[in-house]
């Protein structure tokens, strides 16, 4: 499961939350919802080297996608978001009609 750190008041997180809210492959973790979520994010942010460039630019680093292999990415463009059910397309390869 891919963990996605977001925050309700973050404009960049709004679209991500809408896209992923009903997708069981993603665990949305709102860092503003509970201090435990904030602590988990800060623990990751303080230790993972992917945040070095983010912090150097003065950014927070959300939305933040923690991939199953441990990679951290900051753009939904780097994550394949598949909202279609398997076999939903009418072609044999499942890629379209």
C-alpha atoms as a printed R data frame, in Angstrom:
   type eleno elety resid chain resno       x      y       z
1  ATOM     1    CA   UNK     A     1   0.000  0.000   0.000
2  ATOM     2    CA   UNK     A     2   1.265  3.467  -0.856
3  ATOM     3    CA   UNK     A     3   1.105  5.980   1.993
4  ATOM     4    CA   UNK     A     4   0.197  9.521   1.011
5  ATOM     5    CA   UNK     A     5   0.831 12.326   3.493
6  ATOM     6    CA   UNK     A     6  -1.520 15.259   2.865
7  ATOM     7    CA   UNK     A     7  -3.166 18.116   4.737
8  ATOM     8    CA   UNK     A     8  -6.676 19.530   4.321
9  ATOM     9    CA   UNK     A     9  -5.451 23.114   4.131
10 ATOM    10    CA   UNK     A    10  -2.780 22.358   1.498
11 ATOM    11    CA   UNK     A    11  -3.942 23.448  -1.983
12 ATOM    12    CA   UNK     A    12  -1.593 20.949  -3.651
13 ATOM    13    CA   UNK     A    13  -3.142 18.099  -1.662
14 ATOM    14    CA   UNK     A    14  -6.760 18.782  -2.653
15 ATOM    15    CA   UNK     A    15  -6.628 17.134  -6.072
16 ATOM    16    CA   UNK     A    16  -4.573 14.220  -4.776
17 ATOM    17    CA   UNK     A    17  -7.107 13.557  -2.009
18 ATOM    18    CA   UNK     A    18  -9.996 13.654  -4.502
19 ATOM    19    CA   UNK     A    19  -8.258 11.222  -6.848
20 ATOM    20    CA   UNK     A    20  -7.265  8.732  -4.195
21 ATOM    21    CA   UNK     A    21  -9.994  8.890  -1.547
22 ATOM    22    CA   UNK     A    22 -11.845  5.835  -2.837
23 ATOM    23    CA   UNK     A    23  -8.809  3.874  -4.024
24 ATOM    24    CA   UNK     A    24  -7.853  1.115  -1.556
25 ATOM    25    CA   UNK     A    25  -4.266  0.987  -2.898
26 ATOM    26    CA   UNK     A    26  -3.505  4.257  -1.100
27 ATOM    27    CA   UNK     A    27  -3.554  5.185   2.559
28 ATOM    28    CA   UNK     A    28  -4.279  8.898   2.930
29 ATOM    29    CA   UNK     A    29  -2.704 10.302   6.082
30 ATOM    30    CA   UNK     A    30  -3.781 13.856   6.924
31 ATOM    31    CA   UNK     A    31  -0.995 15.385   9.034
32 ATOM    32    CA   UNK     A    32  -3.366 18.037  10.383
33 ATOM    33    CA   UNK     A    33  -5.927 15.528  11.589
34 ATOM    34    CA   UNK     A    34  -3.989 14.157  14.565
35 ATOM    35    CA   UNK     A    35  -0.645 14.800  16.202
36 ATOM    36    CA   UNK     A    36   0.280 11.128  15.680
37 ATOM    37    CA   UNK     A    37   0.056 11.682  11.893
38 ATOM    38    CA   UNK     A    38   2.180 14.808  12.129
39 ATOM    39    CA   UNK     A    39   4.799 12.941  14.177
40 ATOM    40    CA   UNK     A    40   4.939 10.123  11.601
41 ATOM    41    CA   UNK     A    41   5.446 12.652   8.801
42 ATOM    42    CA   UNK     A    42   8.101 14.609  10.717
43 ATOM    43    CA   UNK     A    43   9.934 11.383  11.532
44 ATOM    44    CA   UNK     A    44  10.052 10.581   7.808
45 ATOM    45    CA   UNK     A    45  10.927 14.162   6.811
46 ATOM    46    CA   UNK     A    46  13.770 14.405   9.328
47 ATOM    47    CA   UNK     A    47  15.393 11.165   8.185
48 ATOM    48    CA   UNK     A    48  14.715 10.512   4.477
49 ATOM    49    CA   UNK     A    49  17.212 12.059   2.034
50 ATOM    50    CA   UNK     A    50  14.461 12.770  -0.515
51 ATOM    51    CA   UNK     A    51  13.435 15.708   1.671
52 ATOM    52    CA   UNK     A    52  16.842 17.431   1.496
53 ATOM    53    CA   UNK     A    53  15.976 19.384  -1.663
54 ATOM    54    CA   UNK     A    54  12.451 20.097  -0.410
55 ATOM    55    CA   UNK     A    55  13.755 21.579   2.838
56 ATOM    56    CA   UNK     A    56  16.447 23.555   0.981
57 ATOM    57    CA   UNK     A    57  13.648 25.322  -0.928
58 ATOM    58    CA   UNK     A    58  11.726 26.043   2.270
59 ATOM    59    CA   UNK     A    59   8.889 23.685   1.358
60 ATOM    60    CA   UNK     A    60   7.081 21.255   3.627
61 ATOM    61    CA   UNK     A    61   7.066 18.258   1.307
62 ATOM    62    CA   UNK     A    62   3.377 17.458   0.936
63 ATOM    63    CA   UNK     A    63   1.749 15.804  -0.772
64 ATOM    64    CA   UNK     A    64   4.269 13.068  -0.115
65 ATOM    65    CA   UNK     A    65   3.968  9.582  -1.575
66 ATOM    66    CA   UNK     A    66   5.794  6.798   0.260
67 ATOM    67    CA   UNK     A    67   6.024  3.958  -2.212
68 ATOM    68    CA   UNK     A    68   5.940  0.311  -1.173
69 ATOM    69    CA   UNK     A    69   9.684  0.005  -1.882
70 ATOM    70    CA   UNK     A    70  10.451  2.945   0.452
71 ATOM    71    CA   UNK     A    71  10.992  5.582  -2.246
72 ATOM    72    CA   UNK     A    72   9.545  8.996  -1.520
73 ATOM    73    CA   UNK     A    73   8.137 11.155  -4.316
74 ATOM    74    CA   UNK     A    74   6.358 14.483  -4.193
75 ATOM    75    CA   UNK     A    75   4.386 14.585  -7.411
76 ATOM    76    CA   UNK     A    76   1.349 12.578  -8.443
77 ATOM    77    CA   UNK     A    77   2.919 12.567 -11.912
78 ATOM    78    CA   UNK     A    78   5.521 10.142 -10.555
79 ATOM    79    CA   UNK     A    79   2.866  7.759  -9.222
80 ATOM    80    CA   UNK     A    80   0.677  5.567 -11.399
81 ATOM    81    CA   UNK     A    81  -2.841  6.161 -10.136
82 ATOM    82    CA   UNK     A    82  -5.086  3.454 -11.495
83 ATOM    83    CA   UNK     A    83  -8.722  4.159 -10.663
84 ATOM    84    CA   UNK     A    84 -10.121  1.679 -13.164
85 ATOM    85    CA   UNK     A    85 -11.246 -1.754 -12.152
86 ATOM    86    CA   UNK     A    86  -9.375 -4.619 -13.759
87 ATOM    87    CA   UNK     A    87 -11.004 -5.565 -17.053
88 ATOM    88    CA   UNK     A    88 -13.091 -2.390 -17.110
89 ATOM    89    CA   UNK     A    89 -11.925 -1.546 -20.641
90 ATOM    90    CA   UNK     A    90 -13.531 -3.374 -23.558
91 ATOM    91    CA   UNK     A    91 -10.261 -4.380 -25.238
92 ATOM    92    CA   UNK     A    92  -8.479 -7.624 -24.405
93 ATOM    93    CA   UNK     A    93  -5.385 -5.868 -23.068
94 ATOM    94    CA   UNK     A    94  -7.530 -3.776 -20.706
95 ATOM    95    CA   UNK     A    95  -6.141 -0.479 -22.033
96 ATOM    96    CA   UNK     A    96  -9.158  0.965 -23.760
97 ATOM    97    CA   UNK     A    97 -11.970  0.384 -26.214
